[in-house]
């Protein structure tokens, strides 16, 4: 399970305040998209975006796999920010692990997502 509880816009990226965006996961050739939400400097956007991922690891139990999280306009035409992750770094336990994920572009950190895995 990959659950994005919230996304917080960084003060340095005020230009994106009041922007309607979506988060999208990319793993191998698959992807999944959240419902649209609005970025705000006043408070974190409560995305409540839940995705389920099932993979086969083989006999060696190698969980290394590229996972990409993007934040983009709802039409998908332009990514605003991206985070490159490794599936092996996400939780394997029954209890959720909470991480903060920086969504970046060339200018720096655009937003920080609270990720539960």
Beta strands, then each sheet from edge to edge (+ up, - down):
strand 1: 2-9
strand 2: 20-27
strand 3: 30-33
strand 4: 37-38
strand 5: 49-51
strand 6: 66-73
strand 7: 79-86
strand 8: 98-105
strand 9: 108-116
sheet 1: 5+ 1- 9+ 8-
sheet 2: 3+ 2- 4+
sheet 3: 3+ 2- 6+ 7-
end
